[in-house]
């Protein structure tokens, strides 16, 4: 800067400070001798500015000092190359999620935040200690579930489950469906009397062939039993011979007849079931082929094709036709519940 310009600036400053006159004073000698200005500079304070060759002034309020508290209006602070520290006490209001905040000032202790919409965050209710969290889905706050026991160990499952089946634990610790879980590797304790709500059924031929119902078949066989009735030479077995009576329905799987003596041509015997008060052919015929009283001695005559049923609380008896004088023998039934 030229000496003339320095003198010009000094003249402006001296004029602003009320100096009556000044001489040709070196600027570097003049400035240190002046008193210190009060900061921050106000709008009535001026600084000399040489602009385009002309001496001008600028209000001191347009300058920012680094050591004073000042209010900035419509100013942009560029922090790309400088560190800017904003104290929490200097922030008022709440930052919205779109601004990187939560939009919240408080939540219940123990609650969790969740997105109540795509642009808002809410607070759930506080959950109980050690309770699992059940997610509510889009827009719905999660809630606390409950436990069946008192531990914090939660069991996981694997695969699908069939209603009525039991469950067991696989090698990975998962609970899986098991149709036979109640009877696998467990000691069963039975009381003296067991009551079963269902009557075991005879497996079909296909089920038996595959072995899928072998255990059931063995159980049914253990419940199967036979009942027999006989007549003597000269005795007519018509209506007078009752083979059995059962309080529950029975399935008949076989009916046979065997003669010990023969010779009554045209005489036959059939097997009937009927309720109390009904007899003769008024009942239900059980056999499909009649027993002949004139067949070979000790030869089994198969009288039933397939199976048939004896209703509960009905008696099973013999119905004979023809003349009985020489024959004798017996008739048997194989039944199960």
C-alpha positions, 0 to 999 in steps of 0.5 A, spaced: 500 500 500 502 506 498 504 512 503 499 516 500 493 511 501 496 509 508 495 517 510 488 517 507 486 511 511 489 514 517 486 521 516 479 517 516 480 513 522 482 520 526 476 523 523 472 518 526 475 518 533 475 526 533 482 528 531 482 535 529 488 535 525 493 530 523 500 530 519 504 526 515 504 520 520 507 513 519 500 509 519 504 503 523 506 508 528 499 511 528 495 505 530 498 502 536 498 508 539 490 508 539 485 506 544 482 499 543 475 499 540 469 496 544 467 489 541 463 487 538 463 493 533 456 496 532 453 499 526 455 506 528 462 504 528 466 504 521 472 501 518 476 505 512 476 501 506 480 503 499 475 500 494 477 501 486 482 507 488 476 511 492 477 511 500 470 508 503 467 506 509 464 499 512 459 499 518 463 495 524 456 490 525 458 487 518 464 484 521 464 477 525 469 477 531 471 470 534 471 472 541 464 475 542 457 472 542 454 475 536 447 474 532 448 472 525 442 473 520 441 470 514 448 467 514 451 460 512 456 457 515 460 452 511 463 446 515 466 443 509 473 445 511 472 447 518 469 443 525 463 446 527 460 444 534 453 445 536 451 444 543 445 440 545 443 446 550 443 450 543 438 446 540 430 447 541 425 443 539 425 435 536 429 433 530 424 429 525 426 422 522 427 426 516 432 430 519 436 424 522 432 424 529 426 420 532 421 426 533 420 424 540 421 427 547 420 422 551 418 414 552 415 410 557 421 406 561 422 399 558 418 401 551 421 400 544 421 405 538 418 402 532 416 405 525 408 407 526 408 409 518 414 410 513 415 417 516 414 417 523 417 413 529 412 411 535 413 408 542 411 401 544 408 400 551 413 397 556 413 390 556 414 385 562 421 383 564 423 376 560 417 377 556 418 375 548 416 381 543 410 380 539 411 384 532 405 387 531 406 388 523 406 394 519 404 401 523 402 397 529 406 397 535 410 391 538 407 388 544 409 383 550 407 376 549 407 371 555 411 365 558 408 358 560 413 357 565 418 361 569 425 361 565 428 365 559 429 358 555 425 359 549 423 352 544 424 352 537 420 348 532 421 345 525 417 342 520 409 342 520 404 339 525 398 335 525 392 336 530 392 330 534 399 328 534 404 328 539 411 332 539 418 330 540 425 333 540 430 332 534 437 332 535 438 339 533 433 341 539 427 343 535 420 340 537 418 336 531 411 333 530 411 325 532 405 321 531 408 316 536 411 321 541 407 318 547 410 311 546 417 312 544 423 311 549 418 312 555 416 308 561 409 307 561 405 307 568 398 304 567 393 304 573 390 297 574 383 299 570 384 303 564 378 306 560 379 306 552 374 311 549 375 307 542 374 300 540 380 297 536 378 296 529 381 291 525 386 293 520 384 293 512 388 288 508 392 293 505 394 296 512 396 289 514 400 288 508 404 294 509 405 293 516 403 300 518 398 297 523 401 291 525 401 293 533 394 295 532 392 288 529 396 284 535 392 288 540 385 286 536 387 279 536 389 279 543 381 281 544 379 276 539 375 270 542 371 264 540 364 261 542 361 255 541 354 251 542 353 243 540 347 239 539 346 231 541 343 226 537 336 226 537 335 233 540 333 239 535 337 245 536 332 250 534 331 256 538 334 252 544 341 253 544 344 260 546 351 261 544 352 268 547 350 275 549 354 281 549 353 288 552 357 291 547 357 290 539 361 285 536 364 283 530 364 276 527 370 274 523 368 267 522 362 262 523 363 254 522 360 248 523 362 241 525 358 234 525 360 228 530 355 224 527 351 225 520 345 222 517 339 228 517 338 229 510 335 236 509 336 238 516 340 245 516 342 250 522 343 257 521 345 263 526 341 269 528 342 275 533 336 278 536 334 283 542 330 280 548 323 278 546 325 276 539 326 269 536 326 264 531 327 268 524 325 274 527 332 276 528 338 277 524 341 272 520 349 272 521 351 266 517 351 266 509 351 259 508 347 254 512 350 248 516 348 241 513 346 236 518 348 231 513 355 232 511 362 229 512 363 227 519 369 232 522 369 236 516 369 244 518 363 247 514 365 255 513 358 258 514 361 266 513 363 270 508 367 276 510 365 279 517 358 281 520 356 285 526 352 283 532 349 289 535 350 290 543 345 287 548 343 282 543 343 274 544 346 269 539 342 263 538 341 257 533 335 256 528 334 249 525 330 246 520 328 239 518 328 233 522 334 231 527 334 224 529 341 222 527 346 228 527 350 231 532 355 236 532 357 243 534 357 251 531 362 256 533 363 263 532 370 267 532 368 275 535 372 281 537 370 288 540 
